[in-house]
Structure formats: C-alpha cells, structure tokens
Amino acid sequence: MSASIAIQGLGVERRYGGFRALKGVDIAVKRGEIRGLIGPNGAGKSTLIDVLSGRVRGQPGKVLLDGKDISALKPQERRRLGLARSFQRTNIFPALSVEQQLRIASWAVTDAGIEEVMAELNLTALARTPAAEISYGDQRRLDLALALVGRPSVLLLDEPAAGLTVEESHGLATILRDLANRWNVTVLLVEHDMQVVFSICDGITVLHLGQTLAEGGVAEIRADKRVVTAYLGTEA
C-alpha cells in the first residue's frame, strides 16, 4: 500500500444471511483528504463505515490503517490507533454537560485536548450546559467534537449535517474543512447534502447496490451520467 494512504478497504463485504449489502468494495483514502461517500439509500454507505470502524468484523475483505491490517480489531482498539467515527444520530447523553461527555470520550485516547476541541467547535461557552439544553445544531457539533477528542488521524463521519439548516450545514462544513487542513485529519464523509459534499470534498466515491459505481473528483462525479441517473438527478 502506498505510504500516502491513510485508510483502505480491500474487497470489503457485508452479508446478512444470503443478502450481500457490500459486494467486494475497494476504497483508499489519502492522508489529509476529505473523501465524500455518496449514493442512494441502501447503497451500503453506513455499512461500509461500520466495517471500517470495526462495528462489523469477521466478514470477507480487509481494513488497513496506515498500512496495518486492523480487520480483527475492536472499535475501541481502532480508536486508540487514531480511527474515530460519528453516527447518523447524535451519540450524546442528554443529562451530561458538554465537557463531561468529552471527558468520557477522552478515556479511550491519550492527550485528549478537550479544551482545544471545544474551542474549535465553538462549544467553550456551553461547557457546563447539559446536552439536552443546547440547540440541535450545537448537539451536532458536540457529536463531531466527541469524535475529534485526541486528534484522530482518520475520521469517519456518517451524515454530520443531518437535520441542520442550510446555514448550520455550511458552518459545519467550513469548520470541518479548516480542521482537516490544520490538523491533517483524513475524513471519509457520508452526507446527503450535496452542497456540503461539493464544497469541501477533494474526491468522491459513489456506491450503488453495494458496489462502487464511480470514483473521482467533484467535477468528474457531477458530470458522470451513471451517477446523475442513479443518484444526483437534477442536483448535479
């Protein structure tokens, strides 16, 4: 594997009995890249994130992190090696304060940098506020902050802008692009908001029916007739 590849999936499969949700998917994301992962509902996007993050193991294929085979490692073990993820639904505890939740997340890592993460995500003023009392937009940024504790080298984001307003989505996208540049974080981003994807991603992988339909730069994907037909439609 090239030394410039941060995370790679080789022949990744996910089977539910006789149904193959992923059919030998190959993906390789370069260090410092923001890669969009798009496709119709049921294409296998979140399933691929689950496999890469270790929530699903024991399936055909391999997952490599910085060239090391981590296919057998549990999610917590992958987290300690620098692989973090977020979820479609906010992964927060409503009764706990913002800072308390970040401190819990810090147990899995060294050099958590909680104050720095709160400052980067504009959460410092809310540090002592229970998550149930902050806005939904702030909750989504808290969810991202939980994944960023310890400065992971690779970040897998599953619809981080889900439910946000257009303004909130653009704000989150700007923060993410800036952090990826300054912290040299590699990002694999599942997102249905195409304006977010097109504005911050360096490249895009398109899944369809559990397989890779297309891969390339933003302009290339927007012009790909197969992608327009299968997913983008008039959004392209």
N, C-alpha and C positions, 0 to 999 in steps of 0.2 A: 504493500500500500504506500502511496505517496506520502511523504512526510508532511505535506500541506493539508492532508485530510484529517479533520477533527473527529468526525463520527461517520461510520459507514455501516450499512446493512447489506448483506450478501445473500441473495436467494431467500429472502425472508418470507416465511409462510405463516398463516394462522388458520387453523382448521377448527370448525365446530362440527364434530361428527363427520359427515360426508361433505359439508359445505366448506369451501376454501375462500375465506374472507380476504386473504392475501395470497397471491399466486407467484411466488418467487420474485419478489420485488428487490431490486438493487437500487441503493441510494448512497451517495457520497457527498458530504458537505465540507467545504474547505474551511480552514481556520479563519475566523473573523467574518465569515459570510453570513448574511441573512437569507435563508432559503425559504421561499413560500411553498407550502404543500396544499394544493387545492384540488377540488373535484366535487362531483355531485354527492348528495347524501348517500351513504352506503358504499362509497368508493373504497374505503379502507384507511382513511387518513388517521383517525383517532386510534384505530387498531395498530397502525404502524408505530405511532407514538408509544402505545402501550408496550409493544415488543422492544423498541429501542430503549425504553426506560426501565424495563425489567419486570413490569407488571404481568407480562406474559412470557413464560420461559418454556423450554422443553419442546419447542416447535422446530421444524426444519429451517435451516439458514443460520447465519452468524451475525453478531453485532460486534463491531470493533470501535474502541475509543482510543484515539491517538495510537492506533496500530495494535492495541492489546485486545485480545479476544475476551469480551466480558459477557458472553452469551449465557453463562451459567450463574452469573452474579445476581443477587437480590437487589431491589431498588435502592435500599439503604447503602449497600456496598458501592453501587454505581454513583450514588450521591457523594459519597466520601471521595470518590475519584474525580469528581468535578462535573457530573452529569445531573442536571436538575430539570424539573418539569413543572408545568402548571396544568390545571384541569379546566374543562368546559364550564363547570360550575365552580363558584368560588370555594376554595378549600380553607375556610376560616371558621373560627369559633366565635359566635356572636357575643358571648358573655365576657370574653377576654379582651384586654386592651390591645391596641396595635403593637406596642412594644412587647407585651407579654407573648404574643404569638410569634414575633420574630425571635425572641429568646428561646422559645420551644424549638423553632426551626433550626436554631444555631447548635442544638445538641448534636446534630448529625455532621457538623463540619468544624474545622479549626479556623481561627481568625475570622470570626463571623462578620465583623464590621457593621453591626446593626445600625449605629448612628449614621454612618455613611449611606447605607441603603435607604434609611428613612429620609435623609436629606435629598437624595437623588430622585426619589419618587414623591417628593413634596408631602411627606407624611409626618414630619417632625412635630408640627403643631398639634397633631392628633395622637401623639404617642401614648397618652394616658386615657384615651377615649375608647370605650368598648366598641367593638366592630359593629354591633347592632345599631349604634347611634351615628355612624358615619354614612355618607351617601353611597349609593351603589357604585358610582364612578370611583370613589375612594376605596371601596371594597375591592374593585378590580385591580387597582394599583397596589393594594395590600397583598393581593394574591400574587402579583408579579414580584413584589418585594420578598415574599416568603421564598420564592424560587431563587432570588438573587443573593440571599444570605450566603456569605462565604465566597462570593465571587466565583461561581461555577465557570468552567471553561466552555461548556456546551449547555444550551438552554432549549428545551423542547416546550413550545407554547401551544396549547390547544384552545383556540378561539379566545384570546385575551381581550378582545374588544366586543365580545358578545353582550348585547343589551345596552351598549353605550350610545350616547347621542353622537351625531357626526362630529361635533366639536370635541367631545371627550375622546372619540376614536383617534382623531388627528393628533390630539395632545399626547395620547399614549404612544402613538406611532413615533412621534418626534422624540419622546423620551427613550424609547427602545432603540431607535437608530443611533442616537447620541451615545447611549451606554455601550452599545455593541462596538462603536468606533473607539471610544476611550478606554474601555475595559478589555477590548479584544475578545469579546464573547461571540461564540458561534451560535447562531439561532436557527432552529427549524420551526417555522411558524405555520400552524394550521389556522386559516382565517377565511371567513366567508365575505368579509368586507373587502371587495376588490380594490377600492381606493387606498386602503391601508396596505394591501399587498403590493400594488403597483408603485406606491410612493416610497416604500422602504426596502423592498427585496432586491437583492443582487441577481437572483435567479429563481426560477420556479419549477417545481416538479408537479405534474398533473397525474392524479390517479383516477382510474375509471374501472369499476368492476374488479377491484383487487389487483390491478396491474398498472404499470407505468404507461400512460398514454402519450406523454410528451415531456420534454425537459429542455430548458434553455433560458435565455434572458427574457426580460419583461416584454420587450417589443416583439421578440420572436414568438412568445406564447400568445400574446394578444392577436397576432396575425395568423396563428395556426388554425386552419379551418376545422380540423378534428376537435380542437379544444373549444372553439366557438360553438360548434354543433352540440358537443357533449355537455358543456357547462356554461361558458361565458354568455352565449347568446348576444343580445344587443348591448350587454355591459362592455363588450370589447371595444 
